[in-house]
Amino acid sequence: LIVRDFIAEEHKFLNQVDGCDATVLSPSEFLVSFLEPFVKCHQQYFGANSNSPKRCQADSDCLSHCNLIKGVCADPLNDAELGFLECYLNSSSTLTKLLLINNTGIVLDSPQLAQDIYSHYSRAQCVGSTVESMYNPFRPLSRYSTNVNSC
C-alpha cells in the first residue's frame, strides 16, 4: 500500500514539472528503481536476513564491532541506521530524494541530507542500543515501550 501510494505520487509529481511532458517509468520499473538500492543497502548494514543481525567473523565485517561469540555485528543502532540512509540516498534518484523530503522543510542540496532526513523521521523507541539487541527474542515485552525513560 505504501509503495503503491509512493508510485502514484511519483507519477503525479512528474506530470507537474513545469507543465512539460516527462518520461514516466512504469509502476514496475519505478518499483525496481526504488527497491533495488533499498535491498542493497539493507543487506550492507543489517545483513541479508531480516530476522537476525548481520553475520560476521571479525570487526572489519561490521561498522564497529563483531560479537565473536555469536558471530553477529553489534554495531550502534544509530550508526547502522544513518549508514543505511546515506547508502540509500547515494543510490537513489533525485525524485526519490524529493519525495522523501516533500513538505519537511529539508533542502535537497543540504550537505547533511541524510542526517536531516534521519532527524526528521526518527522517533525514540526502546529497542536497545545495538543492531544485535533489536533481534533478541527474549527481551521482556516492556522493553518495546516508546518511552525512552522506561528502557
Secondary structure, DSSP 8 states (H G I E B T S, - for coil): -HHHHHHHHHHHHHHTSTT-------HHHHHHHHHHHHHHHHHHHH-S-TTS--B-SSGGGSSS-EETTTTEE--BHHHHHHHHHHHHHHHS-HHHHHHHHTTTT--TT-TTHHHHHHHHH-----S-SBHHHHT-TTS-GGGG-S-GGG-
